[in-house]
Each structure stands twice: as C-alpha cells, then as structure tokens.
Amino acid sequence: MVIMGLKDREAIVRARSRSAAVGVALLCAAALGVSSATAVPTAPLPASATASDPGAEKRKVDAQIEKLREELEDSSAELSNAYIALQQTKAKLPAAQAALAEAESAALAADRANTLAAQELEAARASEAKAQAELDSTTKEVTAGRARVAQFAAQIYQEQGFGQLDMALSSTNPQQFADRIALVDTVMDVQGDTLDRLATEKASLTALEDHLSALRADSAAKKKRAEEALAAAESARDSAARAKADLDALAAQQASQAAEVESQIAADKVRLNDMRAEQSRLKAILVARAAEARRKAAAAAKAEAARRAAERKAGLAARPSTGGGSSDGEGGGYLSRPMTGRVSSEFGMRFHPIDRVWRLHAGRDYAAPCGTPVRAAAPGEIIMAGYAPGAGNRIVIDHGIVKGEHLATVYKHLEGYAQRSGKVSRGEVIGYEGSTGLSTGCHLHFETHQNGEPVDPRRWL
C-alpha cells in the first residue's frame, strides 16, 4: 500500500528541505549572533563527515581547536570551551543537512518504486481475475459440450446407430424420403459441429489454464516486489525521520550552546574590565618605579661625576665606575628563558574570534605541563606576588635600570609560588606553571615591561 500520494510526499519533502535549510541558516545568524558587538563568526572547524582519513581529520580538527584556544587566551576556560563546543556543533551541520537531503531523496525514490510496484500488482491481479473469468466461462462451455456429446452417444447406443437412417428408410414417398435425408444430414452436421467446438473449447481451456498459471506466477512475483518496495519505502522514511531528528537535535544543541556562549561572554566582559583595570594599575606602579629608578640613577651619576671631579682636582687616579647598579646583560640578550617548554604564542596583535576585535597579546606564552618550574629571567626584586584579575597567580620582578631602560618581568597564570618577595637571582625558581585566571590551559604568560610599557620579550631574550 502507499501511505500518501507521491505528489503530496514530494511537496512535503521540498518544503521540509527548504525549511530545514532556512531554519539552520537563521539559527547560525540569529542564535549565534549574540549581539552586534559579539557576533559569532562562521565556524572555522571543518566538517569531519567527508574525511577520507579519520586520523588525519582528527589531527586537523585538534590543530584548529588548539589555534582557537590560543586566540581565546584572554578569555575564561568556560567561554573557550563553550565557544569551541559551539563551533564543533556548527561543523557537523553541513553533514547532517546532506544526510537529511540524501535520506529524503531515497525516501522519494522508494515511494515512487512502491507506487509503481503497487500499480503493477494491481494490473497483474486484474489480468488474473479476467483470465479466471474466461477460464470459468470456457469451463462451463466445455462442461455443456461434454453433456451434449454424452447425450448424443447415449442416443446412438440406444438406437444402435440407425435411428436417423431408419427414419429415412421408413418414408412413404420420395419427397418424405428426401426431407428425412436432409434432416439426417442436418442432425449429423450439428453433432459434428458440437464435437468440433468441444475439441476447440478443450484446447482453449488448456491454454487458459496455462495462461492463468503464468499470470498467477507473475502476480506472486509482483506481490513480492510490491512488499519489498513497501518495506524499502518504510525503511527510507524511517531513515529520513532519523536524519531530520539528528538535524533538529544539532540545531537545538547549537541554540543551547549559543546561549551558553552569550552568558559566558557577559561574564568575561566583567573579568576583562577587571583585568584591564589591573593592567593600568600595574603600569602606573612600574612607571612610578621607573621614574624613581631614573631619579636614583641620575643622583648616583651626579655624585659619581662630583667624586671624579674631586679626585682629578686632588690629582688622584680615576677609579672605575660600578655602573650605578645597572647591568649590560649577557649573551645575545639580557633576559634568560623563564622555563622549558615550547613557545605557543608570540607577542603581538591578535584577532579575538568572539569579540571580533584586535587585541594586544602583551607577552610570550610557553606551554608545558602544569607544575613545570618557572624561573626568574634575570636578577631583581619581587615587587608583587598574588592573585590578580585575569592574570591569576602572578609574580612581578623589578630588574632596575638595564641599558638605560627600566625593565620589569611579569609571570602569569602560575599554579603556585616558590618565592613571594625579596631579591632573586637569575634562574632561581620563583613559581610553577599553571592555568589560573583567564586561561584556556596550562601555560606561562611571560611579559617584559620597558619603562612601564609592555614590549616584545624577544627584544630582551
């Protein structure tokens, strides 16, 4: 049987495909476009459904996710995870839409095959019914013919085969004889025709029986094909329903994740404002310390110049200067590498994929397992050690005036502290790498501040 008209089915499928495509498009544009200021961009993650090598595709997706985590460095782990989950769901949508379209197409083809099989079965059954009616009619005619032949044979047997001839010979005059002979001929002709017709009807009966047997076999085959076509159509419709349910589930999941991203964006804005306020506070402190260091350096230089002048006046040899506490550095740069591990992100402007704005990544990131020792990059004094908004557990070291510039280093997202105050030497362990504050994973965010301004650490390393 056919559940619904094929034209109706095709119209429903076309409407459903259009509504699914429009619905997903609107969901991507509206549900994900959290606000004009925080519009979520097109998903950067590839759809894995078309991957020929699952392992290679997984590595590709993992690399994409890692890049996203780096771009979301100034965001919370909650926002990063919610956003990445959203992107992964969006990446699945094209494959789900393709699966739905394929399933709907298969369902239409199966419905057409079911309709055709049902029509063929109906025609076969009609032909079988017609042949059966013809067989029944012919059978009745053969039965009637056999009855007439039997009657004729009985008459011959009763009259010993001479009934008509005796009737002719018993005529009293020539005309009567001629009439009776003609009558006998007519009777014999009728009986011959009856025998001929009976033979023909028996041959036709045999042919009809053979034809009916063939029609019944054809009907049975077409009945089986119709049943198979109906089962295939029902299976295809079930597959289409599952594909539609999968797509609807992805759309619902996407909407939920978009709402979660929106919530986390609002929370991160508060955290980001606090972090910026802390950065401004740190800058003010470092600028003040730089000014004080320069004042002290200038006073020391003035005192040294006066001492040298007095010595020259007294005729004493000039003594070498101690440099006023400044350092000329060592090797290719003044600062040493703060920890082992790979460099996961460099200093520079970075585009934030959620806020859609460029932000300064004010340091260099080193990635390694949480708990890896973090070392002082140069001798100096710890002037801050504690939790700071955005930075998490943080240490700030003042290195004084180096090569005419006031230099400080900052170590963020620490898991814990080894030193919290006092003088430290180069390479001394001061803390341990972690993922506190606005962090998406274990790493050290290392900054260098020159005269209170963040600069590329590579200038000093």
Solvent accessible surface area in square Angstrom, and as a share of the most:
residue,aa,sasa,rsa
1,M,155,0.69
2,V,56,0.32
3,I,96,0.49
4,M,72,0.32
5,G,39,0.38
6,L,43,0.22
7,K,169,0.71
8,D,88,0.46
9,R,14,0.05
10,E,30,0.14
11,A,48,0.37
12,I,75,0.38
13,V,8,0.05
14,R,128,0.47
15,A,47,0.36
16,R,69,0.25
17,S,44,0.28
18,R,149,0.54
19,S,65,0.42
20,A,14,0.11
21,A,51,0.39
22,V,85,0.49
23,G,36,0.35
24,V,12,0.07
25,A,59,0.46
26,L,110,0.55
27,L,36,0.18
28,C,41,0.25
29,A,76,0.59
30,A,71,0.55
31,A,35,0.27
32,L,0,0.00
33,G,24,0.23
34,V,28,0.16
35,S,50,0.33
36,S,119,0.77
37,A,67,0.52
38,T,4,0.02
39,A,41,0.32
40,V,15,0.09
41,P,23,0.15
42,T,123,0.71
43,A,23,0.18
44,P,59,0.37
45,L,10,0.05
46,P,32,0.20
47,A,27,0.21
48,S,69,0.45
49,A,69,0.53
50,T,121,0.71
51,A,32,0.25
52,S,117,0.76
53,D,74,0.39
54,P,106,0.66
55,G,34,0.32
56,A,41,0.32
57,E,26,0.12
58,K,131,0.56
59,R,157,0.57
60,K,104,0.44
61,V,26,0.15
62,D,66,0.34
63,A,63,0.49
64,Q,54,0.24
65,I,24,0.12
66,E,71,0.32
67,K,116,0.49
68,L,8,0.04
69,R,67,0.25
70,E,47,0.21
71,E,37,0.16
72,L,0,0.00
73,E,7,0.03
74,D,34,0.17
75,S,2,0.02
76,S,5,0.03
77,A,37,0.29
78,E,94,0.42
79,L,5,0.03
80,S,0,0.00
81,N,74,0.38
82,A,12,0.10
83,Y,0,0.00
84,I,6,0.03
85,A,32,0.25
86,L,0,0.00
87,Q,0,0.00
88,Q,66,0.29
89,T,5,0.03
90,K,18,0.08
91,A,10,0.08
92,K,111,0.47
93,L,4,0.02
94,P,74,0.46
95,A,26,0.20
96,A,13,0.10
97,Q,53,0.24
98,A,62,0.48
99,A,50,0.39
100,L,6,0.03
101,A,58,0.45
102,E,127,0.57
103,A,13,0.10
104,E,3,0.01
105,S,66,0.42
106,A,51,0.40
107,A,0,0.00
108,L,22,0.11
109,A,55,0.42
110,A,13,0.10
111,D,5,0.02
112,R,111,0.40
113,A,51,0.39
114,N,1,0.01
115,T,30,0.18
116,L,102,0.51
117,A,10,0.08
118,A,30,0.24
119,Q,104,0.46
120,E,61,0.27
121,L,19,0.10
122,E,123,0.55
123,A,60,0.46
124,A,6,0.05
125,R,119,0.43
126,A,61,0.47
127,S,47,0.31
128,E,42,0.19
129,A,63,0.49
130,K,135,0.57
131,A,4,0.03
132,Q,53,0.24
133,A,61,0.47
134,E,72,0.32
135,L,19,0.10
136,D,69,0.36
137,S,51,0.33
138,T,15,0.09
139,T,56,0.33
140,K,147,0.62
141,E,82,0.37
142,V,1,0.01
143,T,82,0.47
144,A,43,0.34
145,G,1,0.01
146,R,123,0.45
147,A,61,0.47
148,R,98,0.36
149,V,34,0.20
150,A,62,0.48
151,Q,130,0.58
152,F,37,0.15
153,A,54,0.42
154,A,47,0.36
155,Q,69,0.31
156,I,72,0.36
157,Y,169,0.64
158,Q,139,0.62
159,E,69,0.31
160,Q,129,0.57
161,G,44,0.42
162,F,114,0.47
163,G,22,0.21
164,Q,34,0.15
165,L,86,0.43
166,D,80,0.41
167,M,66,0.30
168,A,0,0.00
169,L,113,0.56
170,S,71,0.46
171,S,23,0.15
172,T,120,0.70
173,N,73,0.37
174,P,114,0.72
175,Q,123,0.55
176,Q,54,0.24
177,F,83,0.35
178,A,54,0.42
179,D,78,0.40
180,R,61,0.22
181,I,59,0.30
182,A,57,0.44
183,L,88,0.44
184,V,22,0.13
185,D,78,0.40
186,T,75,0.43
187,V,46,0.26
188,M,102,0.45
189,D,91,0.47
190,V,88,0.50
191,Q,24,0.11
192,G,28,0.27
193,D,82,0.43
194,T,12,0.07
195,L,79,0.39
196,D,98,0.51
197,R,107,0.39
198,L,19,0.10
199,A,62,0.48
200,T,89,0.52
201,E,20,0.09
202,K,90,0.38
203,A,65,0.51
204,S,45,0.29
205,L,24,0.12
206,T,76,0.44
207,A,60,0.46
208,L,25,0.13
209,E,80,0.36
210,D,92,0.48
211,H,92,0.41
212,L,3,0.02
213,S,67,0.43
214,A,61,0.47
215,L,25,0.13
216,R,117,0.43
217,A,64,0.49
218,D,52,0.27
219,S,10,0.07
220,A,61,0.47
221,A,44,0.34
222,K,43,0.18
223,K,86,0.37
224,K,125,0.53
225,R,112,0.41
226,A,11,0.09
227,E,92,0.41
228,E,95,0.43
229,A,14,0.11
230,L,36,0.18
231,A,57,0.44
232,A,53,0.41
233,A,0,0.00
234,E,69,0.31
235,S,62,0.40
236,A,13,0.10
237,R,36,0.13
238,D,77,0.40
239,S,41,0.26
240,A,1,0.01
241,A,58,0.45
242,R,142,0.52
243,A,12,0.10
244,K,48,0.20
245,A,58,0.45
246,D,86,0.45
247,L,4,0.02
248,D,68,0.35
249,A,60,0.47
250,L,27,0.13
251,A,21,0.17
252,A,65,0.50
253,Q,82,0.36
254,Q,0,0.00
255,A,39,0.30
256,S,73,0.47
257,Q,29,0.13
258,A,3,0.02
259,A,57,0.45
260,E,78,0.35
261,V,0,0.00
262,E,86,0.39
263,S,65,0.42
264,Q,27,0.12
265,I,7,0.03
266,A,58,0.45
267,A,37,0.29
268,D,12,0.06
269,K,94,0.40
270,V,94,0.54
271,R,84,0.31
272,L,15,0.08
273,N,90,0.46
274,D,69,0.36
275,M,16,0.07
276,R,119,0.43
277,A,65,0.50
278,E,19,0.08
279,Q,73,0.32
280,S,73,0.47
281,R,124,0.45
282,L,5,0.02
283,K,84,0.35
284,A,62,0.48
285,I,52,0.26
286,L,0,0.00
287,V,66,0.38
288,A,60,0.47
289,R,83,0.30
290,A,5,0.04
291,A,61,0.47
292,E,69,0.31
293,A,21,0.16
294,R,97,0.36
295,R,137,0.50
296,K,119,0.50
297,A,36,0.28
298,A,63,0.49
299,A,52,0.41
300,A,45,0.35
301,A,61,0.48
302,K,157,0.66
303,A,64,0.49
304,E,44,0.20
305,A,59,0.46
306,A,63,0.49
307,R,60,0.22
308,R,80,0.29
309,A,46,0.35
310,A,62,0.48
311,E,18,0.08
312,R,156,0.57
313,K,187,0.79
314,A,73,0.57
315,G,65,0.63
316,L,111,0.55
317,A,89,0.69
318,A,69,0.53
319,R,138,0.50
320,P,124,0.78
321,S,58,0.38
322,T,131,0.76
323,G,40,0.39
324,G,54,0.51
325,G,78,0.75
326,S,47,0.30
327,S,41,0.26
328,D,124,0.64
329,G,27,0.26
330,E,91,0.41
331,G,85,0.82
332,G,92,0.88
333,G,13,0.13
334,Y,9,0.04
335,L,8,0.04
336,S,35,0.23
337,R,119,0.43
338,P,0,0.00
339,M,8,0.03
340,T,101,0.59
341,G,29,0.28
342,R,132,0.48
343,V,46,0.26
344,S,22,0.14
345,S,16,0.10
346,E,62,0.28
347,F,42,0.17
348,G,22,0.21
349,M,116,0.52
350,R,40,0.15
351,F,66,0.28
352,H,5,0.02
353,P,12,0.07
354,I,0,0.00
355,D,25,0.13
356,R,110,0.40
357,V,71,0.41
358,W,158,0.56
359,R,33,0.12
360,L,75,0.37
361,H,4,0.02
362,A,15,0.12
363,G,0,0.00
364,R,35,0.13
365,D,5,0.02
366,Y,0,0.00
367,A,21,0.17
368,A,20,0.16
369,P,107,0.67
370,C,50,0.30
371,G,30,0.29
372,T,22,0.13
373,P,52,0.33
374,V,0,0.00
375,R,101,0.37
376,A,1,0.00
377,A,0,0.00
378,A,0,0.00
379,P,62,0.39
380,G,14,0.13
381,E,63,0.28
382,I,7,0.04
383,I,42,0.21
384,M,29,0.13
385,A,30,0.24
386,G,24,0.23
387,Y,149,0.57
388,A,2,0.02
389,P,53,0.33
390,G,8,0.08
391,A,3,0.03
392,G,0,0.00
393,N,25,0.13
394,R,12,0.04
395,I,0,0.00
396,V,0,0.00
397,I,0,0.00
398,D,14,0.07
399,H,17,0.08
400,G,24,0.23
401,I,26,0.13
402,V,1,0.00
403,K,120,0.51
404,G,43,0.41
405,E,51,0.23
406,H,1,0.00
407,L,0,0.00
408,A,0,0.00
409,T,0,0.00
410,V,0,0.00
411,Y,0,0.00
412,K,12,0.05
413,H,8,0.03
414,L,0,0.00
415,E,95,0.43
416,G,21,0.20
417,Y,44,0.17
418,A,43,0.33
419,Q,61,0.27
420,R,139,0.51
421,S,77,0.50
422,G,36,0.34
423,K,162,0.69
424,V,9,0.05
425,S,63,0.41
426,R,66,0.24
427,G,29,0.28
428,E,55,0.25
429,V,39,0.22
430,I,0,0.00
431,G,0,0.00
432,Y,78,0.30
433,E,0,0.00
434,G,0,0.00
435,S,46,0.29
436,T,39,0.22
437,G,28,0.27
438,L,6,0.03
439,S,2,0.01
440,T,23,0.14
441,G,32,0.31
442,C,50,0.30
443,H,12,0.05
444,L,0,0.00
445,H,11,0.05
446,F,0,0.00
447,E,5,0.02
448,T,0,0.00
449,H,11,0.05
450,Q,36,0.16
451,N,47,0.24
452,G,1,0.01
453,E,79,0.36
454,P,38,0.24
455,V,15,0.09
456,D,26,0.13
457,P,0,0.00
458,R,123,0.45
459,R,163,0.59
460,W,19,0.07
461,L,52,0.26
